[in-house]
Amino acid sequence: LVHKAAQGKASPGLDMIALALKGKTQGFEKVIKLIDEMVDNLKKEQAADDQKKEYCATQLDESDDKKKALELSLKDSETAIDDMTSLIETLVQEMKALEAGIKALDKSVAEATEQRQSENAEFKELMSSNGAAKDVLAWAKNRLNKFYNPKLYKAPPKRELSGEERITVNMGGTLAPTTLGG
């Protein structure tokens, strides 16, 4: 039985037991001692194998946990990237809409400025015309007061003639017409 087991596997301990049994030169005490040593040795190897198996199982579990955590983190990162990408696209569209709004507003402001400038020019012209019309009306009213209501008539202020104008008047010439109100 030991001989058959030793032939199937390359084990020096089993070969030694098979040889000792075949030779029958020694008693079974030595064989039993060898068997006991082999059993102890196998128990030690089994314990070491069990520890290695437990260590490997622990390492595999830890590696699997790390892998799952990394996969979850990767999935979260991909989701965050997708969210950020869509947010960027939305912001780009909003910026384009705002730029279009700003351009429209600039155009509107330019048109309003042009309109205000033209209205201001018209207003200044109107005020100038109104001032001249008031002066003409005041002059006409004063002239009418001269004939119809002499108490309200205001004589125009005496004009100081320059030397040249005095010479012209003394020689019998006429002066250039005066401004309104005079």
C-alpha positions in Angstrom: 0.0 0.0 0.0 2.8 2.4 0.9 4.7 1.2 -2.1 1.8 2.1 -4.5 1.4 5.5 -2.9 5.1 6.2 -3.2 5.1 5.2 -6.9 2.3 7.8 -7.7 4.1 10.7 -6.1 7.6 11.8 -5.8 8.0 12.0 -2.0 11.2 11.0 -0.3 9.5 10.3 3.0 7.2 7.7 1.4 10.1 6.2 -0.6 12.0 5.8 2.7 9.0 4.1 4.4 8.5 1.8 1.5 12.1 0.8 1.4 12.2 0.2 5.2 9.1 -2.1 4.9 10.6 -4.0 2.0 13.9 -4.6 3.6 12.4 -5.7 6.9 15.8 -5.3 8.5 14.5 -2.9 11.1 11.5 -3.1 13.3 8.4 -1.2 12.9 9.4 1.2 15.6 11.6 3.1 13.2 8.8 3.0 10.6 6.3 4.2 13.0 8.6 7.0 14.1 9.1 8.0 10.5 5.3 7.9 9.9 4.7 10.0 13.0 7.4 12.5 11.9 5.8 12.6 8.4 2.3 13.1 10.0 3.7 16.0 12.1 5.4 17.4 9.0 2.1 17.1 7.0 0.2 18.8 9.8 2.7 21.7 9.8 2.5 22.0 6.0 -1.3 21.8 6.2 -1.4 24.6 8.8 1.0 26.7 6.7 -1.2 26.0 3.6 -4.3 27.0 5.6 -2.7 30.2 6.7 -1.6 30.9 3.1 -5.1 30.2 1.9 -6.7 32.4 4.5 -4.2 35.2 3.7 -4.9 34.8 0.0 -8.7 34.9 0.6 -8.3 38.0 2.7 -6.1 39.6 0.0 -8.6 38.7 -2.7 -11.5 40.1 -0.6 -9.5 43.3 0.0 -8.6 43.5 -3.7 -12.2 42.9 -4.7 -13.4 45.7 -2.3 -10.8 48.0 -3.7 -11.9 47.1 -7.2 -15.5 47.8 -6.4 -14.6 51.1 -4.7 -12.6 52.1 -7.7 -15.4 51.1 -10.1 -17.9 53.1 -8.0 -15.5 56.1 -7.9 -15.0 55.8 -11.7 -18.7 55.7 -12.2 -19.2 58.7 -9.9 -16.4 60.5 -11.8 -18.0 59.7 -15.1 -21.4 61.0 -13.9 -19.7 64.2 -12.6 -18.0 64.6 -15.9 -21.3 64.2 -17.8 -23.0 66.7 -15.5 -20.1 69.2 -15.9 -20.2 68.7 -19.7 -23.9 69.4 -19.9 -23.5 72.4 -17.5 -20.7 73.8 -19.7 -23.0 73.4 -22.8 -25.8 75.2 -21.0 -23.5 78.0 -19.9 -22.1 78.3 -23.5 -25.7 78.7 -24.8 -26.5 81.2 -22.1 -23.4 83.2 -22.9 -24.3 83.3 -26.6 -27.8 84.4 -25.7 -26.4 87.1 -23.4 -24.0 88.3 -26.1 -26.9 88.5 -28.6 -28.8 90.5 -26.0 -25.9 92.8 -25.4 -25.5 93.4 -29.2 -29.3 94.2 -29.4 -29.0 96.5 -26.4 -26.0 98.3 -27.9 -27.9 98.8 -31.2 -31.0 100.1 -29.2 -28.8 102.5 -27.2 -27.1 103.8 -30.4 -30.5 104.4 -32.0 -31.8 106.1 -28.9 -28.7 108.3 -28.7 -29.1 109.3 -32.4 -32.8 110.1 -31.8 -32.0 112.1 -28.7 -29.3 114.1 -30.5 -31.7 114.9 -33.4 -34.4 115.9 -30.9 -31.9 118.0 -29.0 -30.9 119.8 -32.2 -34.5 120.4 -33.1 -35.2 121.7 -29.6 -32.2 124.1 -29.7 -33.4 125.4 -33.1 -37.0 125.8 -31.7 -35.7 127.6 -28.6 -33.6 129.9 -30.8 -36.6 130.6 -33.0 -38.8 131.1 -30.0 -36.3 133.5 -28.5 -36.1 135.5 -31.8 -39.9 135.5 -32.1 -40.2 136.7 -28.5 -37.8 139.5 -29.3 -39.8 140.5 -32.4 -43.0 140.4 -30.4 -41.6 142.5 -27.6 -40.3 145.0 -30.1 -43.6 145.1 -31.9 -45.5 145.5 -28.6 -43.2 148.3 -27.6 -43.8 150.1 -31.0 -47.5 149.6 -30.6 -47.3 151.0 -27.0 -45.5 154.1 -28.5 -48.7 155.0 -30.4 -51.5 153.4 -28.3 -50.2 153.5 -24.8 -47.3 155.9 -24.5 -47.0 155.3 -20.7 -45.8 151.7 -21.3 -43.5 152.6 -24.2 -39.8 152.1 -23.4 -37.4 154.1 -25.5 -34.4 152.1 -26.8 -31.2 152.9 -25.0 -29.1 155.6 -26.6 -26.5 154.1 -28.7 -22.9 155.3 -28.4 -21.6 156.0 -31.9 -18.1 155.1 -32.7 -15.8 157.8 -34.3 -16.4 156.4 -37.8 -20.2 156.4 -37.3 -20.2 160.0 -36.1 -18.3 161.0 -39.2 -20.8 159.2 -41.4 -23.8 160.9 -39.7 -22.2 164.3 -39.7 -21.6 164.0 -43.5 -25.2 163.2 -44.0 -24.9 159.5 -44.3 -27.1 156.8 -42.7 -26.1 154.2 -40.3 -26.7 150.4 -40.8 -30.0 149.3 -39.3 -29.9 148.5 -35.6 -30.9 145.3 -34.0 -34.4 144.6 -32.9 -35.5 146.4 -29.8 -33.8 149.6 -30.9 
